[in-house]
Amino acid sequence: MRNEVLRALHAAHQGTSRMQSRALGAVFWPGITKEIESTRSRCHACWGMSPSQPRMPPIQLCVPNNPFQAIAADFCVLHGIGYLVIVDRFSGWPHVVASRSGAKGFISALINYFATFGVPEELSTDGGPEFTAKEKAALLQRWGVKHRLSSAYHPQSNGRAEAAVKSMKRLLTSHTDANGSPDTEAVAPSLLQYRNTPDPWTGMSPAQIVFGRNLRDLLPIAPETQIFTNPMVHPVLRQTWEKQEEALRLRFAKQVDDLRHNVRQLPPLVPGNKVVLQNQTGNHSKTRQYIDI
């Protein structure tokens, strides 16, 4: 009668833990727990309606020690014009430049960035075609830059660039001319304000972290924020960096904790396993397909 009992337990198509709870105190035979798990694993209907897999534990991020050591990049398009947004993961310094779409535009903008800020050790991007083209891979290999791709359908793993892209899109959208093109003179002070705005975690602006002072913009600058005007520049600069490094350490620790929330190490797959693949595209993005590998 075991198969009949198993069919009854699984009639409501519940998970293994609830089936085991129902069986507890009602029926028992040696090995019933494994047979309940097997019954659940063979049910196509249950797999088709099951939630997506939990996120895997994150790959350890490169924690930068200096400005422009590790950067993140993304593309956005406004009024038919493509923009490459690059953000320094250490300081939060944003860089935005009009760029032709595709790999060639990305490569040209990236080389100019290297010439201005130096060659980073790591570049983080999503899996867009301009970031995964062979020309781009060859360029990064020639310059000795490690490429870190964010996981598919999990853009939060490249969250630093995602946040910068949103900010830059709002900034560019707010300052356009009659033809829809960005007004360069209006964009400049907005970009300066962004670079002079203190980070909530460190209390320091990207400009202070990179240059040791805020950049001159359209607002008054407090003298104490201009540490290079102090005659004892080296001790003050050293103290500022110690304070900033401690604050950045706390911020990176929180980012890692956020990425580790609700994750679970998944068992490895081997040839012969039966798996269910979730369709990530189209109008049926939540359907499953039962296949052999």
C-alpha positions in Angstrom: 0.0 0.0 0.0 3.0 2.3 0.0 2.5 3.8 -3.4 -1.2 4.4 -2.5 -0.1 6.2 0.7 2.5 8.2 -1.2 -0.1 9.3 -3.8 -2.4 10.4 -1.0 0.3 12.4 0.8 1.2 14.1 -2.5 -2.4 14.8 -3.5 -2.1 18.5 -2.5 1.3 18.8 -4.3 3.0 20.1 -1.2 6.7 20.2 -0.4 8.5 17.3 1.2 8.6 18.8 4.7 4.8 19.3 4.7 4.3 15.8 3.3 6.5 14.4 6.1 4.6 16.4 8.7 1.3 14.9 7.4 2.7 11.4 7.5 4.1 11.8 11.0 1.8 10.0 13.5 -0.3 8.4 10.7 1.9 6.0 8.7 5.5 4.8 8.8 7.8 2.3 7.1 11.6 2.1 6.9 12.8 4.6 4.2 9.5 6.6 4.0 11.4 9.9 4.2 13.4 9.2 1.1 10.4 7.8 -0.8 8.5 11.0 0.0 11.4 13.1 -1.4 11.5 10.9 -4.5 7.8 11.2 -5.1 8.1 15.0 -4.9 11.2 15.1 -7.2 9.4 13.1 -9.9 6.4 15.4 -10.1 6.6 17.7 -13.2 3.7 19.8 -12.0 5.5 20.7 -8.8 8.7 21.6 -10.6 6.8 23.7 -13.1 5.2 25.8 -10.3 8.2 25.9 -7.9 10.0 29.2 -7.2 13.3 30.0 -8.8 16.5 28.7 -7.4 17.9 30.7 -4.5 20.9 32.8 -5.3 24.3 31.2 -5.0 26.8 32.7 -2.5 28.5 35.6 -4.2 32.0 35.4 -5.6 34.4 37.4 -3.4 34.6 41.0 -4.7 37.9 42.7 -5.3 38.1 45.2 -2.5 40.1 48.1 -3.9 42.7 49.9 -1.9 43.1 52.9 -4.2 41.0 55.1 -6.5 40.4 53.7 -10.0 41.8 50.3 -9.0 38.5 48.6 -9.6 35.7 50.2 -11.8 32.2 49.2 -12.9 30.6 50.2 -16.2 27.3 50.2 -18.0 25.6 51.7 -21.1 22.5 53.8 -21.2 20.7 55.3 -24.3 18.9 58.7 -24.2 17.2 60.2 -27.3 19.1 57.7 -29.5 22.5 58.7 -28.1 24.5 56.1 -26.2 26.4 56.9 -23.1 29.0 54.9 -21.3 28.9 55.3 -17.5 31.9 54.3 -15.5 32.1 54.5 -11.7 35.1 54.0 -9.5 34.2 51.4 -6.9 36.6 52.9 -4.3 35.6 56.5 -4.4 32.2 56.5 -6.3 33.7 58.9 -8.8 31.4 58.9 -11.9 32.5 59.3 -15.5 30.0 59.6 -18.3 30.9 60.0 -22.0 28.8 59.9 -25.2 29.8 56.7 -27.0 28.9 54.9 -30.2 26.9 51.8 -29.4 28.6 48.4 -29.8 32.1 47.1 -29.0 34.0 49.7 -31.0 32.4 52.7 -29.1 33.0 51.0 -25.8 36.7 50.3 -26.6 37.4 53.8 -27.7 35.8 55.3 -24.6 37.6 52.8 -22.4 41.0 53.6 -23.8 40.4 57.3 -23.2 39.4 56.5 -19.6 42.6 54.5 -19.1 44.7 57.5 -20.4 43.0 59.8 -17.9 42.6 57.8 -14.8 45.1 54.9 -15.2 44.5 51.3 -16.0 42.3 49.5 -13.4 43.0 46.0 -12.2 39.3 44.9 -12.5 36.3 46.0 -14.6 32.8 44.9 -13.6 30.0 44.9 -16.2 26.8 43.1 -17.0 26.6 40.6 -19.9 25.6 43.1 -22.6 27.0 42.5 -26.1 29.3 45.5 -26.0 30.9 44.1 -22.9 31.3 40.5 -24.1 32.6 41.1 -27.6 35.9 39.4 -28.6 37.5 42.8 -29.4 36.8 44.0 -25.8 38.2 40.7 -24.3 41.4 41.2 -26.4 41.7 44.8 -25.3 41.4 43.9 -21.6 43.9 41.1 -22.0 46.4 43.4 -23.6 46.1 46.0 -20.8 46.1 43.4 -18.0 42.5 44.1 -16.8 40.5 41.4 -15.2 36.8 41.4 -16.4 34.1 40.5 -13.8 30.7 39.8 -15.3 27.6 40.2 -13.1 25.3 37.2 -13.0 22.5 37.0 -15.6 19.2 38.4 -14.3 20.9 39.5 -11.1 22.1 43.1 -12.0 22.4 43.9 -8.3 25.8 42.1 -8.4 26.9 45.1 -10.5 24.9 47.4 -8.3 27.4 50.1 -8.0 27.3 50.8 -11.7 23.5 50.3 -11.8 23.1 53.1 -9.2 25.5 55.4 -11.1 23.7 54.8 -14.4 20.3 55.7 -12.8 21.8 58.9 -11.4 23.5 59.9 -14.6 20.3 59.2 -16.6 18.4 61.5 -14.4 21.1 64.1 -14.7 21.3 63.9 -18.5 17.5 63.7 -18.9 17.0 66.9 -16.8 19.3 68.9 -19.0 18.4 68.5 -22.7 18.0 71.0 -25.5 15.1 71.4 -27.9 16.4 68.5 -30.0 16.7 66.1 -27.1 20.5 66.3 -27.0 22.2 67.0 -23.6 23.0 70.6 -22.9 26.7 70.3 -22.1 26.9 73.6 -20.1 24.0 72.6 -17.9 25.3 69.0 -17.4 28.7 70.2 -16.2 27.6 71.8 -12.9 25.2 68.9 -12.2 28.1 66.5 -12.6 30.3 68.6 -10.3 27.5 68.6 -7.6 27.4 64.8 -7.8 31.2 64.5 -7.4 31.1 67.0 -4.5 28.3 65.3 -2.6 29.4 63.3 0.4 28.9 59.6 0.4 26.4 58.6 3.3 28.8 55.8 4.4 32.1 57.7 4.5 30.9 61.3 4.9 33.3 62.2 2.1 32.6 63.2 -1.5 34.2 61.3 -4.5 36.2 64.5 -5.2 37.6 64.5 -1.6 38.6 60.9 -1.9 40.3 61.3 -5.3 41.8 64.8 -4.9 41.7 65.4 -1.2 39.4 68.4 -1.7 36.0 69.3 -3.2 36.1 70.7 -6.7 35.1 74.4 -7.2 31.5 74.6 -8.4 28.7 77.1 -8.1 28.4 76.8 -4.3 30.7 78.1 -1.5 33.3 75.6 -0.3 34.0 75.3 3.4 37.8 75.9 4.0 38.1 72.8 6.2 37.1 70.6 3.3 40.1 71.8 1.3 42.8 69.8 3.0 45.4 70.7 0.4 45.3 74.4 1.7 46.5 73.2 5.1 50.3 73.8 5.7 50.5 70.4 7.4 49.1 68.7 4.3 50.8 65.3 4.7 49.6 64.6 8.3 46.1 65.8 7.5 45.9 63.9 4.3 47.1 60.7 6.1 44.5 61.2 8.8 41.8 61.8 6.2 42.7 58.6 4.3 42.7 56.6 7.6 39.2 57.9 8.4 38.0 57.2 4.8 39.5 53.7 4.7 37.7 52.7 7.9 34.4 54.0 6.6 34.9 52.3 3.2 35.7 49.0 5.0 32.4 49.2 6.8 30.5 50.0 3.6 32.1 47.1 1.7 31.4 44.7 4.6 27.7 45.7 4.4 27.6 45.2 0.7 29.0 41.7 1.1 26.5 40.9 3.8 23.7 42.1 1.6 24.8 39.9 -1.3 25.0 36.9 1.1 21.4 37.3 2.3 19.1 34.5 1.3 21.7 32.5 -0.5 22.4 28.7 -0.4 25.1 26.6 -1.8 23.6 24.4 -4.5 24.7 20.8 -5.1 26.8 20.3 -8.3 25.3 18.7 -11.4 26.8 15.6 -13.0 26.0 14.0 -16.4 22.8 12.0 -16.2 21.0 14.3 -13.8 17.5 15.2 -14.7 17.0 19.0 -14.4 14.3 21.6 -14.9 15.4 24.8 -16.8 13.6 28.0 -16.2 12.9 30.0 -19.4 14.3 33.5 -18.8 13.1 35.1 -22.0 9.9 35.8 -23.9 6.3 35.9 -22.7 6.6 32.6 -20.8 9.6 33.5 -18.6 8.4 31.5 -15.6 7.7 28.2 -17.4 10.0 25.2 -16.8 11.2 22.6 -19.2 12.1 19.1 -18.1 15.2 17.8 -19.9 18.0 15.4 -19.5 21.6 16.5 -19.3 
